[in-house]
Structures are given as C-alpha cells and as structure tokens.
C-alpha cells in the first residue's frame, strides 16, 4: 500500500522496521486505525500526532489508513479489520439500530458540531433545500451526508423520492459538481467546499446547506471501537484518545506543523488550501460546551437526542440507549481534554 494510503508509526521519520521501546515499556502494541476520508487538512492532526510520537508514548504502534466515507468506518471496525476508526457516528448509530448484534461503540466524540451539508453552485439555481427535488446529487454510498440525507429531507420537507443519486468514488465527487455532471453533492462541508475551491471554483459561487442549520440534531466525528476490545484493553483505548486529542490540540496551536506533516506524505497537497480547511474544521470542535468543559463535556442526553434523530429519520423501531453506545469512562481525566481557544 502506498505511503499516501498507509502510514506506519515509529520514530519521527515514520518508517517502521521493528517494534521500538517506549519509555521503558515492552514492545509497542500494534493497532490498525482507519480515518474517515483521504489525507486532507483535518486528517493532518492524526499525522502530526504520529510524527510527534504521541501514539508511541502510549505504547502503541499505530498504522493509519485513509478512509472512504464515514459509513465505511464502522463496517471495518465491526469486522475486526481495524481495532479503531474515526468518522461521523450517525452512520454507526444506524448500524447499531438496524443490526442489534453489532458491538461498535464510541468512547470519545471529537466534533460535537456537525459539518454535514448539501453543497451546490449558484449557477444551478438551487437556493433552499426544497430546490434539490428533481436534481442529481453525487456522493459515495458510504458518505455520511448521503446516508443521513433522509434526516435532512425530513427536517426540510424534501421529497427524497424526487432526488436522483449518482454514486461516485470520493475523488470524483467535487469534480462532478464543478463540471455540471451533478447538481449538488453531500458530505462534510470542510471536504466539499475546500475541494471545490481547489478546482478553481470561487468561494462566493458555492452554496452550503448545513444539516444542523435546519434543525437536524446530530453529533459528528468520533472514535469507534468494538466494546469487547475496549473492555479488554482499557489502557489502549485511553492511550488512543489521549494521543488523538494531543494531535488536534497541537494542530490548533500550530496549523503549519500539521500541514507540514501532511505534505511530507503528499508533496502535491495544496498547503495553503489544506491549512484553511484544517482551521475551518476547528469550528466544529470548539463548541461552547467543549470550550467550557473540555472534549469530554458531552451530556448523555445529547447523545440520546442524536440517536433519536436517526431512529426517526429512518423509521427504525429498535431502541438504543445512549449509555450502551457512548462509554466515556475510557477517557483520560477532564483536565487532559481542554481544547485551546482560537488565536
């Protein structure tokens, strides 16, 4: 697998030959970790954590693979192909609701604000969600924005049967819209908007309709792991949370360092644009709740409300208690999860 697809944790150079010792510990524990999307600005936080040895300091040899949509992450984790994944947890909630025997849980929510959106260009004439009826929307099947579109449709009065979906691979999503082969796309606003800008689409020509702005109660990016694995390996889970948090906190303090970690893996990455994408993504992390009480400041009632959004949108009769899905007891102490304020 190429270096743009897979990164191996070791010393700062990022090449792994044999396990190293971390602060007197035994050989590092191997962990496979799937991201939600391609290596872009927001994903650079994990690469920065890797380069600075944060995983290694937790005794972990982490292999990071790019992702292909949040809907794909829980499938990989549930199958055992990956011990951990990170992605929008709405798709994971839906899996738990429709497949009761699935045991994927989240111990840690990184983004309490949701960047899910439907995005279009002003030339299409689409101005409000209802205008999506009769239009062509492009997205991968595993895209969280596509999977959660029924919730958006329900909240905005869209007749979802009048929307035509075009299934594309992740790299083709934005080009389809830019070329006029699709009328709109769904996905994370931080992915879609900035990828369109990289295709020389002017920012003022892009219209983004955030699901949350229309009353869709959602949470977003979270760490995912099978419950039996978490309960058998609490130290590893807490170590992953601490390292991931540190990567994000350091990237918030020094975005240029995070983007440098990204460019080391992909010299063709547009550094200025990816930096802007990274900084924009922090908006969905720095919610009032997080800034007042840290990343662990997530009431169980809010998790339950997000679950109920999924149940209602998909008319799922099965119940899922938030406490059976969100297990914050694996988090490190609250004072280790204080996120830095914007500069």
Protein Blocks (a to p, Z undefined) as FASTA:
>chain_A
ZZklpccdddfnopafbdcdeehiacddddddddfbdcdfklmmmmmmmmnommmmnopa
cdddddebjklmmmmmmnomambdcddfklmmmmmmmmmmbccdcfbdfblbdcbdcddd
fklopabfklmgopacdddfklmklmmmmmmmmmnopafklpccddddfklmmmmmmnop
afbdcddfklmmmmmmmnopafklpccddfklnopacddddddddfklmmmmmmlmmmmm
mmmmmmmmmmmmmmmlmmmmmmmmmmmbcfklmmmmmmmmmmmmmgfklmmnojklccfk
lmmmmmmmmmmmnopabdcdfklmmccklpccfklmcccddZZ
